[in-house]
Amino acid sequence: MIASILPTYARAPLTFTSGEGAWLTEADGRRFLDLGAGIAVNALGHAHPALVAALTEQAHALWHVSNLYNIPAQQTLADALVDRTFADTVFFTNSGTEACELAVKMARKYWYDKGQPDRTEIITFSGAFHGRSSAGIAAAGSEKMTKGFGPLLPGFTHLEFGDHAALNAAVSDTIAAILIEPIQGEGGIRQVPDQCLKGLRDLCDAQGILLIFDEVQCGMGRTGKLFAHEWAGVTPDIMMVAKGIGGGFPLGAVLATQDAASGMTAGTHGSTYGGNPLACAVGTKVMEIVADDAFLAQVNRTAGLLRQKLEGLVATYPDVFESVRGVGLMLGLKCKAVNTDVVKAGYAVGVLTVPAADNVIRLLPPLNITPADIDTAITLLAAAAHQVQGDNA
């Protein structure tokens, strides 16, 4: 008999009942150091007092009115995002998947309104993850994502990650946009070099192609800048955001320039819950904290400390780990042992990490993780590595 919850997740045998900061408490009382942060969602950890207060205050005033009416909290958050980014306009969603749907629609509608309705193709790259909707899996294109779900939404050209020759060959007058994650999360913490992001911007400018960045996982301070593309000194035309922007409350957004968004007029898109007062109250508080230059400077200091200690861990356990990769607090441990074995060993010793492709485990801790918790993280990861090393001996 099928379970009452559709069995699409291979869940770990853990049930968390409360959390505080970087720590979660299991139903049996055990405490776990959370280096996954809900897969880069809990940007400020669990039960952050400022977020609890923002949510509580809004909950006592107004939960939902729909986008038939003006929502002051939505306007406040949109203004904050426009003030701190390349964007001229913002549409709020509930998730990164929904942000992908709109980004694809926006790019295609742009060319339709320009009198080029056949310019619909979007270039994407191997290892990508853009959500699990029809557009998201078609954009990723991998068998793991698409098998059994055909016919797939057409209009995506899939290229190998880092293949510059293939990219140049793929450019034609049917290409509407290039969609890329500045750092792949699910793909194994694979960073697009700054010079390549600059090259993509130059290519798009030369060919009149829209550039879409998916910063659902790497955005909102995760790399030590508010958004990862800032390290390269380039900007997209359209950007997908989610996860950390809500600090744990469901919230996503599409940010765009006025030109890129020009086709999206009244009635062309909508969302029942997107940008609701509760989500935007929390998102505004997250922005207030995370977009602060002093906070981002602290993220960079913390990231430097964690990376230094992880390099030492790799040196101590060369049969388990191969290298450290990533930027800021979006880090990966490339494993020699099976990455899921390391994740499971972490469960046994009280530390949570997230597996990814390319035999990597992701470390995506709260951006405000303390030095003391970093020391504990290294101790627990070492204990997990010791266990894996013993099992493989």
C-alpha positions as a Markdown table, in Angstrom:
| # | Residue | x | y | z |
|---|---|---|---|---|
| 1 | Met | 0.0 | 0.0 | 0.0 |
| 2 | Ile | 1.3 | 3.4 | -0.9 |
| 3 | Ala | 2.2 | 5.8 | 2.0 |
| 4 | Ser | 0.0 | 8.7 | 2.8 |
| 5 | Ile | 2.9 | 11.0 | 1.8 |
| 6 | Leu | 3.8 | 10.3 | -1.8 |
| 7 | Pro | 7.1 | 8.4 | -1.6 |
| 8 | Thr | 9.2 | 10.5 | -3.9 |
| 9 | Tyr | 11.9 | 11.2 | -1.2 |
| 10 | Ala | 14.5 | 8.8 | 0.1 |
| 11 | Arg | 14.4 | 10.4 | 3.5 |
| 12 | Ala | 17.0 | 10.0 | 6.2 |
| 13 | Pro | 15.8 | 8.3 | 9.4 |
| 14 | Leu | 15.7 | 11.6 | 11.3 |
| 15 | Thr | 12.8 | 13.7 | 12.6 |
| 16 | Phe | 13.7 | 17.2 | 13.8 |
| 17 | Thr | 11.3 | 19.0 | 16.2 |
| 18 | Ser | 13.1 | 22.3 | 16.8 |
| 19 | Gly | 16.1 | 24.3 | 15.9 |
| 20 | Glu | 18.2 | 27.2 | 17.0 |
| 21 | Gly | 21.0 | 28.9 | 15.1 |
| 22 | Ala | 23.0 | 26.2 | 13.3 |
| 23 | Trp | 21.6 | 23.4 | 15.4 |
| 24 | Leu | 18.6 | 21.1 | 15.1 |
| 25 | Thr | 17.1 | 18.8 | 17.8 |
| 26 | Glu | 15.8 | 15.4 | 16.9 |
| 27 | Ala | 12.7 | 13.9 | 18.4 |
| 28 | Asp | 14.8 | 11.7 | 20.6 |
| 29 | Gly | 16.7 | 14.7 | 22.0 |
| 30 | Arg | 20.0 | 14.3 | 19.9 |
| 31 | Arg | 21.4 | 17.6 | 18.6 |
| 32 | Phe | 22.8 | 17.9 | 15.0 |
| 33 | Leu | 25.0 | 20.6 | 13.6 |
| 34 | Asp | 23.2 | 21.7 | 10.4 |
| 35 | Leu | 25.7 | 22.4 | 7.6 |
| 36 | Gly | 23.0 | 22.0 | 5.0 |
| 37 | Ala | 20.7 | 24.8 | 6.2 |
| 38 | Gly | 17.7 | 23.3 | 4.4 |
| 39 | Ile | 19.8 | 23.2 | 1.2 |
| 40 | Ala | 20.9 | 26.8 | 1.5 |
| 41 | Val | 17.5 | 28.0 | 2.6 |
| 42 | Asn | 18.0 | 28.9 | 6.3 |
| 43 | Ala | 20.4 | 31.7 | 5.5 |
| 44 | Leu | 20.3 | 33.0 | 9.1 |
| 45 | Gly | 19.9 | 29.6 | 10.8 |
| 46 | His | 16.9 | 28.3 | 12.7 |
| 47 | Ala | 14.5 | 30.5 | 14.6 |
| 48 | His | 16.4 | 33.7 | 14.1 |
| 49 | Pro | 14.8 | 36.2 | 16.5 |
| 50 | Ala | 14.5 | 39.0 | 13.9 |
| 51 | Leu | 12.7 | 36.7 | 11.4 |
| 52 | Val | 10.4 | 35.3 | 14.1 |
| 53 | Ala | 9.5 | 38.8 | 15.1 |
| 54 | Ala | 8.9 | 39.9 | 11.5 |
| 55 | Leu | 6.7 | 36.9 | 10.8 |
| 56 | Thr | 4.8 | 37.2 | 14.0 |
| 57 | Glu | 4.1 | 40.9 | 13.6 |
| 58 | Gln | 2.8 | 40.4 | 10.1 |
| 59 | Ala | 0.8 | 37.3 | 11.0 |
| 60 | His | -1.1 | 39.4 | 13.6 |
| 61 | Ala | -1.9 | 42.0 | 10.9 |
| 62 | Leu | -2.6 | 40.3 | 7.6 |
| 63 | Trp | -1.8 | 36.9 | 6.0 |
| 64 | His | -3.2 | 37.0 | 2.4 |
| 65 | Val | -5.1 | 39.3 | 0.1 |
| 66 | Ser | -3.9 | 38.1 | -3.4 |
| 67 | Asn | -2.3 | 40.1 | -6.1 |
| 68 | Leu | -5.6 | 41.7 | -7.1 |
| 69 | Tyr | -4.6 | 44.4 | -4.6 |
| 70 | Asn | -1.5 | 46.4 | -3.6 |
| 71 | Ile | 0.7 | 44.7 | -1.0 |
| 72 | Pro | 2.9 | 47.2 | 0.9 |
| 73 | Ala | 5.3 | 44.5 | 2.2 |
| 74 | Gln | 5.8 | 43.4 | -1.4 |
| 75 | Gln | 6.6 | 46.9 | -2.6 |
| 76 | Thr | 9.1 | 47.3 | 0.2 |
| 77 | Leu | 11.0 | 44.2 | -0.6 |
| 78 | Ala | 10.9 | 44.9 | -4.4 |
| 79 | Asp | 12.3 | 48.3 | -3.8 |
| 80 | Ala | 15.1 | 46.9 | -1.6 |
| 81 | Leu | 16.0 | 44.4 | -4.3 |
| 82 | Val | 16.0 | 47.0 | -7.1 |
| 83 | Asp | 18.1 | 49.3 | -5.0 |
| 84 | Arg | 20.8 | 46.7 | -4.4 |
| 85 | Thr | 20.9 | 45.0 | -7.8 |
| 86 | Phe | 21.0 | 45.4 | -11.6 |
| 87 | Ala | 17.2 | 45.0 | -11.7 |
| 88 | Asp | 14.5 | 47.5 | -12.5 |
| 89 | Thr | 11.6 | 45.2 | -11.6 |
| 90 | Val | 10.8 | 42.1 | -9.6 |
| 91 | Phe | 8.1 | 39.4 | -9.7 |
| 92 | Phe | 7.6 | 37.3 | -6.6 |
| 93 | Thr | 7.1 | 33.6 | -6.6 |
| 94 | Asn | 7.0 | 30.9 | -3.9 |
| 95 | Ser | 10.0 | 28.9 | -5.1 |
| 96 | Gly | 12.9 | 28.7 | -7.4 |
| 97 | Thr | 11.0 | 26.3 | -9.7 |
| 98 | Glu | 8.3 | 29.0 | -10.3 |
| 99 | Ala | 11.1 | 31.5 | -10.8 |
| 100 | Cys | 12.4 | 29.3 | -13.6 |
| 101 | Glu | 9.0 | 29.1 | -15.2 |
| 102 | Leu | 8.7 | 32.9 | -15.4 |
| 103 | Ala | 12.3 | 33.4 | -16.6 |
| 104 | Val | 11.7 | 31.1 | -19.5 |
| 105 | Lys | 8.4 | 32.8 | -20.3 |
| 106 | Met | 9.9 | 36.3 | -20.0 |
| 107 | Ala | 12.7 | 35.5 | -22.4 |
| 108 | Arg | 10.4 | 34.0 | -25.0 |
| 109 | Lys | 7.8 | 36.8 | -24.7 |
| 110 | Tyr | 10.6 | 39.4 | -25.1 |
| 111 | Trp | 11.4 | 38.1 | -28.6 |
| 112 | Tyr | 7.8 | 37.5 | -29.5 |
| 113 | Asp | 7.1 | 41.2 | -28.8 |
| 114 | Lys | 10.2 | 42.1 | -30.8 |
| 115 | Gly | 8.6 | 40.5 | -33.9 |
| 116 | Gln | 10.9 | 37.4 | -33.7 |
| 117 | Pro | 8.4 | 34.7 | -32.5 |
| 118 | Asp | 10.7 | 31.9 | -33.7 |
| 119 | Arg | 13.5 | 33.0 | -31.4 |
| 120 | Thr | 12.6 | 30.6 | -28.5 |
| 121 | Glu | 15.6 | 28.4 | -28.0 |
| 122 | Ile | 17.4 | 28.7 | -24.6 |
| 123 | Ile | 21.0 | 27.4 | -24.1 |
| 124 | Thr | 21.6 | 25.5 | -20.9 |
| 125 | Phe | 24.5 | 23.4 | -19.6 |
| 126 | Ser | 25.2 | 19.9 | -18.3 |
| 127 | Gly | 25.0 | 19.4 | -14.5 |
| 128 | Ala | 22.4 | 22.2 | -14.3 |
| 129 | Phe | 19.5 | 22.1 | -11.9 |
| 130 | His | 16.6 | 24.6 | -12.5 |
| 131 | Gly | 13.8 | 23.0 | -10.5 |
| 132 | Arg | 11.5 | 20.1 | -11.2 |
| 133 | Ser | 8.7 | 21.7 | -13.2 |
| 134 | Ser | 8.2 | 20.9 | -16.9 |
| 135 | Ala | 10.4 | 23.8 | -17.9 |
| 136 | Gly | 12.9 | 23.1 | -15.2 |
| 137 | Ile | 13.6 | 19.5 | -16.1 |
| 138 | Ala | 13.6 | 20.3 | -19.8 |
| 139 | Ala | 16.2 | 23.0 | -19.1 |
| 140 | Ala | 18.4 | 20.6 | -17.2 |
| 141 | Gly | 17.9 | 17.8 | -19.8 |
| 142 | Ser | 19.6 | 15.0 | -17.8 |
| 143 | Glu | 18.1 | 11.5 | -18.0 |
| 144 | Lys | 17.9 | 11.5 | -14.2 |
| 145 | Met | 15.6 | 14.5 | -14.3 |
| 146 | Thr | 13.6 | 13.7 | -17.4 |
| 147 | Lys | 13.2 | 10.0 | -17.8 |
| 148 | Gly | 9.5 | 9.0 | -17.8 |
| 149 | Phe | 8.2 | 12.5 | -18.0 |
| 150 | Gly | 8.0 | 13.1 | -21.8 |
| 151 | Pro | 7.1 | 14.6 | -24.0 |
| 152 | Leu | 9.5 | 17.3 | -22.8 |
| 153 | Leu | 8.9 | 21.0 | -23.3 |
| 154 | Pro | 10.9 | 21.8 | -26.4 |
| 155 | Gly | 13.2 | 24.8 | -27.0 |
| 156 | Phe | 16.3 | 24.0 | -25.0 |
| 157 | Thr | 19.8 | 23.4 | -26.4 |
| 158 | His | 22.0 | 21.4 | -23.9 |
| 159 | Leu | 25.7 | 22.0 | -24.0 |
| 160 | Glu | 28.6 | 20.5 | -22.0 |
| 161 | Phe | 29.7 | 22.6 | -19.0 |
| 162 | Gly | 32.8 | 24.6 | -20.0 |
| 163 | Asp | 32.7 | 23.7 | -23.7 |
| 164 | His | 33.4 | 27.1 | -25.3 |
| 165 | Ala | 33.6 | 25.8 | -28.8 |
| 166 | Ala | 30.2 | 24.2 | -28.6 |
| 167 | Leu | 28.7 | 27.4 | -27.2 |
| 168 | Asn | 30.0 | 29.5 | -30.0 |
| 169 | Ala | 28.8 | 26.9 | -32.5 |
| 170 | Ala | 25.3 | 26.9 | -31.0 |
| 171 | Val | 24.7 | 30.6 | -31.3 |
| 172 | Ser | 22.1 | 31.4 | -34.0 |
| 173 | Asp | 19.2 | 33.7 | -34.7 |
| 174 | Thr | 16.9 | 31.2 | -32.9 |
| 175 | Ile | 18.6 | 31.7 | -29.5 |
| 176 | Ala | 16.5 | 33.7 | -27.1 |
| 177 | Ala | 18.6 | 33.3 | -24.0 |
| 178 | Ile | 21.5 | 31.6 | -22.2 |
| 179 | Leu | 20.5 | 30.2 | -18.8 |
| 180 | Ile | 23.3 | 29.4 | -16.3 |
| 181 | Glu | 24.1 | 29.0 | -12.6 |
| 182 | Pro | 27.2 | 31.0 | -11.7 |
| 183 | Ile | 27.9 | 28.1 | -9.3 |
| 184 | Gln | 26.2 | 24.8 | -9.8 |
| 185 | Gly | 24.8 | 23.4 | -6.5 |
| 186 | Glu | 23.2 | 20.1 | -7.4 |
| 187 | Gly | 25.9 | 19.7 | -10.1 |
| 188 | Gly | 28.6 | 19.4 | -7.4 |
| 189 | Ile | 29.6 | 23.0 | -6.4 |
| 190 | Arg | 31.0 | 23.7 | -9.9 |
| 191 | Gln | 31.9 | 27.4 | -10.3 |
| 192 | Val | 31.8 | 29.2 | -13.6 |
| 193 | Pro | 35.1 | 31.2 | -13.7 |
| 194 | Asp | 34.7 | 34.9 | -13.6 |
| 195 | Gln | 36.3 | 35.3 | -17.1 |
| 196 | Cys | 33.7 | 32.9 | -18.5 |
| 197 | Leu | 30.8 | 34.9 | -17.0 |
| 198 | Lys | 32.3 | 38.0 | -18.6 |
| 199 | Gly | 32.6 | 36.1 | -21.8 |
| 200 | Leu | 29.0 | 35.1 | -21.7 |
| 201 | Arg | 28.0 | 38.7 | -21.1 |
| 202 | Asp | 30.1 | 39.8 | -24.1 |
| 203 | Leu | 28.6 | 37.1 | -26.3 |
| 204 | Cys | 25.1 | 37.9 | -25.3 |
| 205 | Asp | 25.7 | 41.6 | -26.0 |
| 206 | Ala | 27.3 | 40.9 | -29.3 |
| 207 | Gln | 24.5 | 38.6 | -30.5 |
| 208 | Gly | 21.5 | 40.3 | -28.8 |
| 209 | Ile | 20.8 | 37.3 | -26.6 |
| 210 | Leu | 19.3 | 37.6 | -23.1 |
| 211 | Leu | 21.5 | 36.3 | -20.2 |
| 212 | Ile | 19.7 | 34.6 | -17.4 |
| 213 | Phe | 21.4 | 33.8 | -14.1 |
| 214 | Asp | 20.0 | 31.1 | -11.8 |
| 215 | Glu | 21.1 | 32.3 | -8.3 |
| 216 | Val | 18.5 | 30.3 | -6.4 |
| 217 | Gln | 21.2 | 28.4 | -4.5 |
| 218 | Cys | 24.3 | 30.7 | -4.8 |
| 219 | Gly | 22.5 | 34.0 | -4.2 |
| 220 | Met | 21.6 | 36.0 | -1.1 |
| 221 | Gly | 25.0 | 36.3 | 0.5 |
| 222 | Arg | 26.0 | 32.7 | 0.1 |
| 223 | Thr | 29.3 | 33.5 | -1.7 |
| 224 | Gly | 30.2 | 36.6 | 0.3 |
| 225 | Lys | 28.5 | 39.0 | -2.1 |
| 226 | Leu | 24.8 | 39.6 | -2.2 |
| 227 | Phe | 24.8 | 37.7 | -5.5 |
| 228 | Ala | 27.5 | 35.5 | -6.9 |
| 229 | His | 27.7 | 37.2 | -10.3 |
| 230 | Glu | 29.0 | 40.3 | -8.5 |
| 231 | Trp | 32.4 | 38.7 | -8.1 |
| 232 | Ala | 32.8 | 38.7 | -11.9 |
| 233 | Gly | 31.6 | 42.3 | -12.3 |
| 234 | Val | 28.9 | 41.5 | -14.8 |
| 235 | Thr | 25.1 | 41.6 | -14.6 |
| 236 | Pro | 22.4 | 39.4 | -16.2 |
| 237 | Asp | 19.2 | 40.6 | -17.9 |
| 238 | Ile | 17.1 | 38.2 | -15.9 |
| 239 | Met | 17.8 | 36.5 | -12.6 |
| 240 | Met | 16.1 | 33.7 | -10.6 |
| 241 | Val | 16.2 | 33.9 | -6.8 |
| 242 | Ala | 14.7 | 31.8 | -4.0 |
| 243 | Lys | 15.9 | 29.7 | -1.1 |
| 244 | Gly | 17.9 | 32.1 | 1.1 |
| 245 | Ile | 15.7 | 35.2 | 0.3 |
| 246 | Gly | 13.0 | 33.9 | 2.6 |
| 247 | Gly | 15.3 | 32.6 | 5.3 |
| 248 | Gly | 13.2 | 29.5 | 5.6 |
| 249 | Phe | 9.8 | 30.9 | 4.6 |
| 250 | Pro | 8.8 | 30.0 | 1.0 |
| 251 | Leu | 9.7 | 32.8 | -1.2 |
| 252 | Gly | 11.3 | 33.3 | -4.7 |
| 253 | Ala | 11.6 | 36.1 | -7.2 |
| 254 | Val | 12.6 | 36.9 | -10.8 |
| 255 | Leu | 14.6 | 40.1 | -11.1 |
| 256 | Ala | 14.9 | 41.8 | -14.5 |
| 257 | Thr | 15.9 | 44.9 | -16.4 |
| 258 | Gln | 13.1 | 47.0 | -17.8 |
| 259 | Asp | 14.0 | 45.9 | -21.4 |
| 260 | Ala | 14.1 | 42.2 | -20.6 |
| 261 | Ala | 10.7 | 42.4 | -18.8 |
| 262 | Ser | 9.1 | 44.6 | -21.4 |
| 263 | Gly | 6.9 | 41.8 | -22.7 |
| 264 | Met | 5.4 | 40.9 | -19.4 |
| 265 | Thr | 2.3 | 43.1 | -19.2 |
| 266 | Ala | -0.9 | 42.8 | -17.2 |
| 267 | Gly | -2.4 | 39.3 | -17.6 |
| 268 | Thr | 0.8 | 37.6 | -19.0 |
| 269 | His | 1.7 | 36.0 | -15.6 |
| 270 | Gly | 0.5 | 35.6 | -12.1 |
| 271 | Ser | 0.7 | 33.8 | -8.8 |
| 272 | Thr | -1.9 | 33.3 | -6.1 |
| 273 | Tyr | 0.5 | 33.3 | -3.2 |
| 274 | Gly | 3.6 | 34.9 | -4.7 |
| 275 | Gly | 4.6 | 38.0 | -2.8 |
| 276 | Asn | 2.1 | 37.5 | 0.0 |
| 277 | Pro | 2.4 | 39.7 | 3.1 |
| 278 | Leu | 3.9 | 37.0 | 5.3 |
| 279 | Ala | 6.7 | 36.0 | 2.9 |
| 280 | Cys | 7.6 | 39.6 | 2.0 |
| 281 | Ala | 7.7 | 40.6 | 5.7 |
| 282 | Val | 10.3 | 37.9 | 6.3 |
| 283 | Gly | 12.1 | 38.5 | 3.0 |
| 284 | Thr | 12.5 | 42.2 | 3.8 |
| 285 | Lys | 14.1 | 41.4 | 7.2 |
| 286 | Val | 16.4 | 38.9 | 5.5 |
| 287 | Met | 17.5 | 41.6 | 3.0 |
| 288 | Glu | 18.0 | 44.1 | 5.7 |
| 289 | Ile | 20.4 | 41.8 | 7.5 |
| 290 | Val | 22.1 | 39.9 | 4.6 |
| 291 | Ala | 22.6 | 42.9 | 2.2 |
| 292 | Asp | 24.5 | 44.9 | 4.9 |
| 293 | Asp | 28.1 | 45.3 | 3.9 |
| 294 | Ala | 29.4 | 44.5 | 7.4 |
| 295 | Phe | 27.4 | 41.2 | 7.4 |
| 296 | Leu | 28.8 | 40.2 | 4.0 |
| 297 | Ala | 32.3 | 41.0 | 5.2 |
| 298 | Gln | 31.7 | 38.7 | 8.2 |
| 299 | Val | 30.5 | 36.0 | 5.8 |
| 300 | Asn | 33.8 | 36.3 | 3.9 |
| 301 | Arg | 35.9 | 36.1 | 7.1 |
| 302 | Thr | 33.9 | 33.0 | 8.3 |
| 303 | Ala | 34.2 | 31.4 | 4.9 |
| 304 | Gly | 38.0 | 31.9 | 5.0 |
| 305 | Leu | 38.2 | 30.2 | 8.4 |
| 306 | Leu | 36.0 | 27.3 | 7.3 |
| 307 | Arg | 37.9 | 26.7 | 4.1 |
| 308 | Gln | 41.3 | 26.7 | 5.9 |
| 309 | Lys | 40.1 | 24.1 | 8.4 |
| 310 | Leu | 38.5 | 22.0 | 5.6 |
| 311 | Glu | 41.8 | 22.0 | 3.7 |
| 312 | Gly | 43.4 | 20.6 | 6.9 |
| 313 | Leu | 40.6 | 18.0 | 7.1 |
| 314 | Val | 41.3 | 16.9 | 3.5 |
| 315 | Ala | 45.0 | 16.6 | 4.3 |
| 316 | Thr | 44.3 | 14.5 | 7.4 |
| 317 | Tyr | 41.9 | 12.1 | 5.6 |
| 318 | Pro | 43.3 | 11.8 | 2.0 |
| 319 | Asp | 41.5 | 8.4 | 1.5 |
| 320 | Val | 38.1 | 10.0 | 2.2 |
| 321 | Phe | 38.4 | 13.5 | 0.7 |
| 322 | Glu | 40.1 | 14.8 | -2.4 |
| 323 | Ser | 39.7 | 18.5 | -2.4 |
| 324 | Val | 37.7 | 21.6 | -1.3 |
| 325 | Arg | 35.8 | 23.6 | -3.9 |
| 326 | Gly | 33.4 | 26.5 | -4.0 |
| 327 | Val | 33.2 | 30.1 | -2.9 |
| 328 | Gly | 32.2 | 31.7 | 0.4 |
| 329 | Leu | 29.9 | 29.5 | 2.4 |
| 330 | Met | 28.9 | 27.5 | -0.7 |
| 331 | Leu | 31.5 | 24.8 | -0.3 |
| 332 | Gly | 31.9 | 21.3 | -1.4 |
| 333 | Leu | 34.1 | 18.4 | -0.4 |
| 334 | Lys | 35.1 | 16.3 | -3.4 |
| 335 | Cys | 35.2 | 12.8 | -2.0 |
| 336 | Lys | 37.4 | 9.7 | -2.8 |
| 337 | Ala | 35.0 | 7.6 | -0.7 |
| 338 | Val | 31.4 | 7.4 | -1.7 |
| 339 | Asn | 29.9 | 10.8 | -0.9 |
| 340 | Thr | 26.6 | 9.3 | 0.4 |
| 341 | Asp | 28.6 | 7.1 | 2.8 |
| 342 | Val | 30.2 | 10.3 | 4.3 |
| 343 | Val | 26.7 | 11.9 | 4.6 |
| 344 | Lys | 25.4 | 8.9 | 6.4 |
| 345 | Ala | 28.4 | 8.7 | 8.7 |
| 346 | Gly | 27.6 | 12.4 | 9.5 |
| 347 | Tyr | 24.2 | 11.4 | 10.7 |
| 348 | Ala | 25.8 | 8.9 | 13.1 |
| 349 | Val | 28.0 | 11.6 | 14.7 |
| 350 | Gly | 25.6 | 14.5 | 14.6 |
| 351 | Val | 26.4 | 16.6 | 11.5 |
| 352 | Leu | 24.2 | 17.2 | 8.5 |
| 353 | Thr | 25.6 | 17.7 | 5.0 |
| 354 | Val | 24.0 | 17.5 | 1.5 |
| 355 | Pro | 25.2 | 15.1 | -1.3 |
| 356 | Ala | 25.6 | 16.4 | -4.8 |
| 357 | Ala | 26.8 | 15.2 | -8.2 |
| 358 | Asp | 30.5 | 14.5 | -9.0 |
| 359 | Asn | 30.8 | 12.6 | -5.7 |
| 360 | Val | 30.7 | 15.8 | -3.7 |
| 361 | Ile | 29.1 | 16.7 | -0.3 |
| 362 | Arg | 27.8 | 20.2 | 0.0 |
| 363 | Leu | 28.5 | 22.4 | 3.0 |
| 364 | Leu | 25.9 | 25.2 | 3.0 |
| 365 | Pro | 25.8 | 26.4 | 6.7 |
| 366 | Pro | 23.9 | 29.4 | 7.9 |
| 367 | Leu | 25.7 | 32.6 | 6.9 |
| 368 | Asn | 25.9 | 33.6 | 10.5 |
| 369 | Ile | 27.5 | 30.4 | 11.8 |
| 370 | Thr | 29.9 | 31.1 | 14.6 |
| 371 | Pro | 33.7 | 30.3 | 14.8 |
| 372 | Ala | 32.9 | 27.9 | 17.7 |
| 373 | Asp | 30.4 | 26.0 | 15.5 |
| 374 | Ile | 32.9 | 25.8 | 12.7 |
| 375 | Asp | 35.4 | 24.2 | 15.1 |
| 376 | Thr | 32.7 | 21.7 | 16.1 |
| 377 | Ala | 31.9 | 21.1 | 12.4 |
| 378 | Ile | 35.4 | 20.1 | 11.7 |
| 379 | Thr | 35.5 | 17.8 | 14.7 |
| 380 | Leu | 32.3 | 16.1 | 13.6 |
| 381 | Leu | 33.3 | 15.9 | 10.0 |
| 382 | Ala | 36.6 | 14.3 | 11.1 |
| 383 | Ala | 34.7 | 11.8 | 13.2 |
| 384 | Ala | 32.5 | 10.9 | 10.1 |
| 385 | Ala | 35.6 | 10.6 | 7.9 |
| 386 | His | 37.3 | 8.4 | 10.5 |
| 387 | Gln | 34.2 | 6.1 | 10.5 |
| 388 | Val | 34.2 | 5.9 | 6.7 |
| 389 | Gln | 37.9 | 5.3 | 6.6 |
| 390 | Gly | 37.5 | 2.4 | 9.1 |
| 391 | Asp | 34.6 | 0.9 | 7.1 |
| 392 | Asn | 36.7 | 1.0 | 3.9 |
| 393 | Ala | 39.8 | -0.4 | 5.5 |
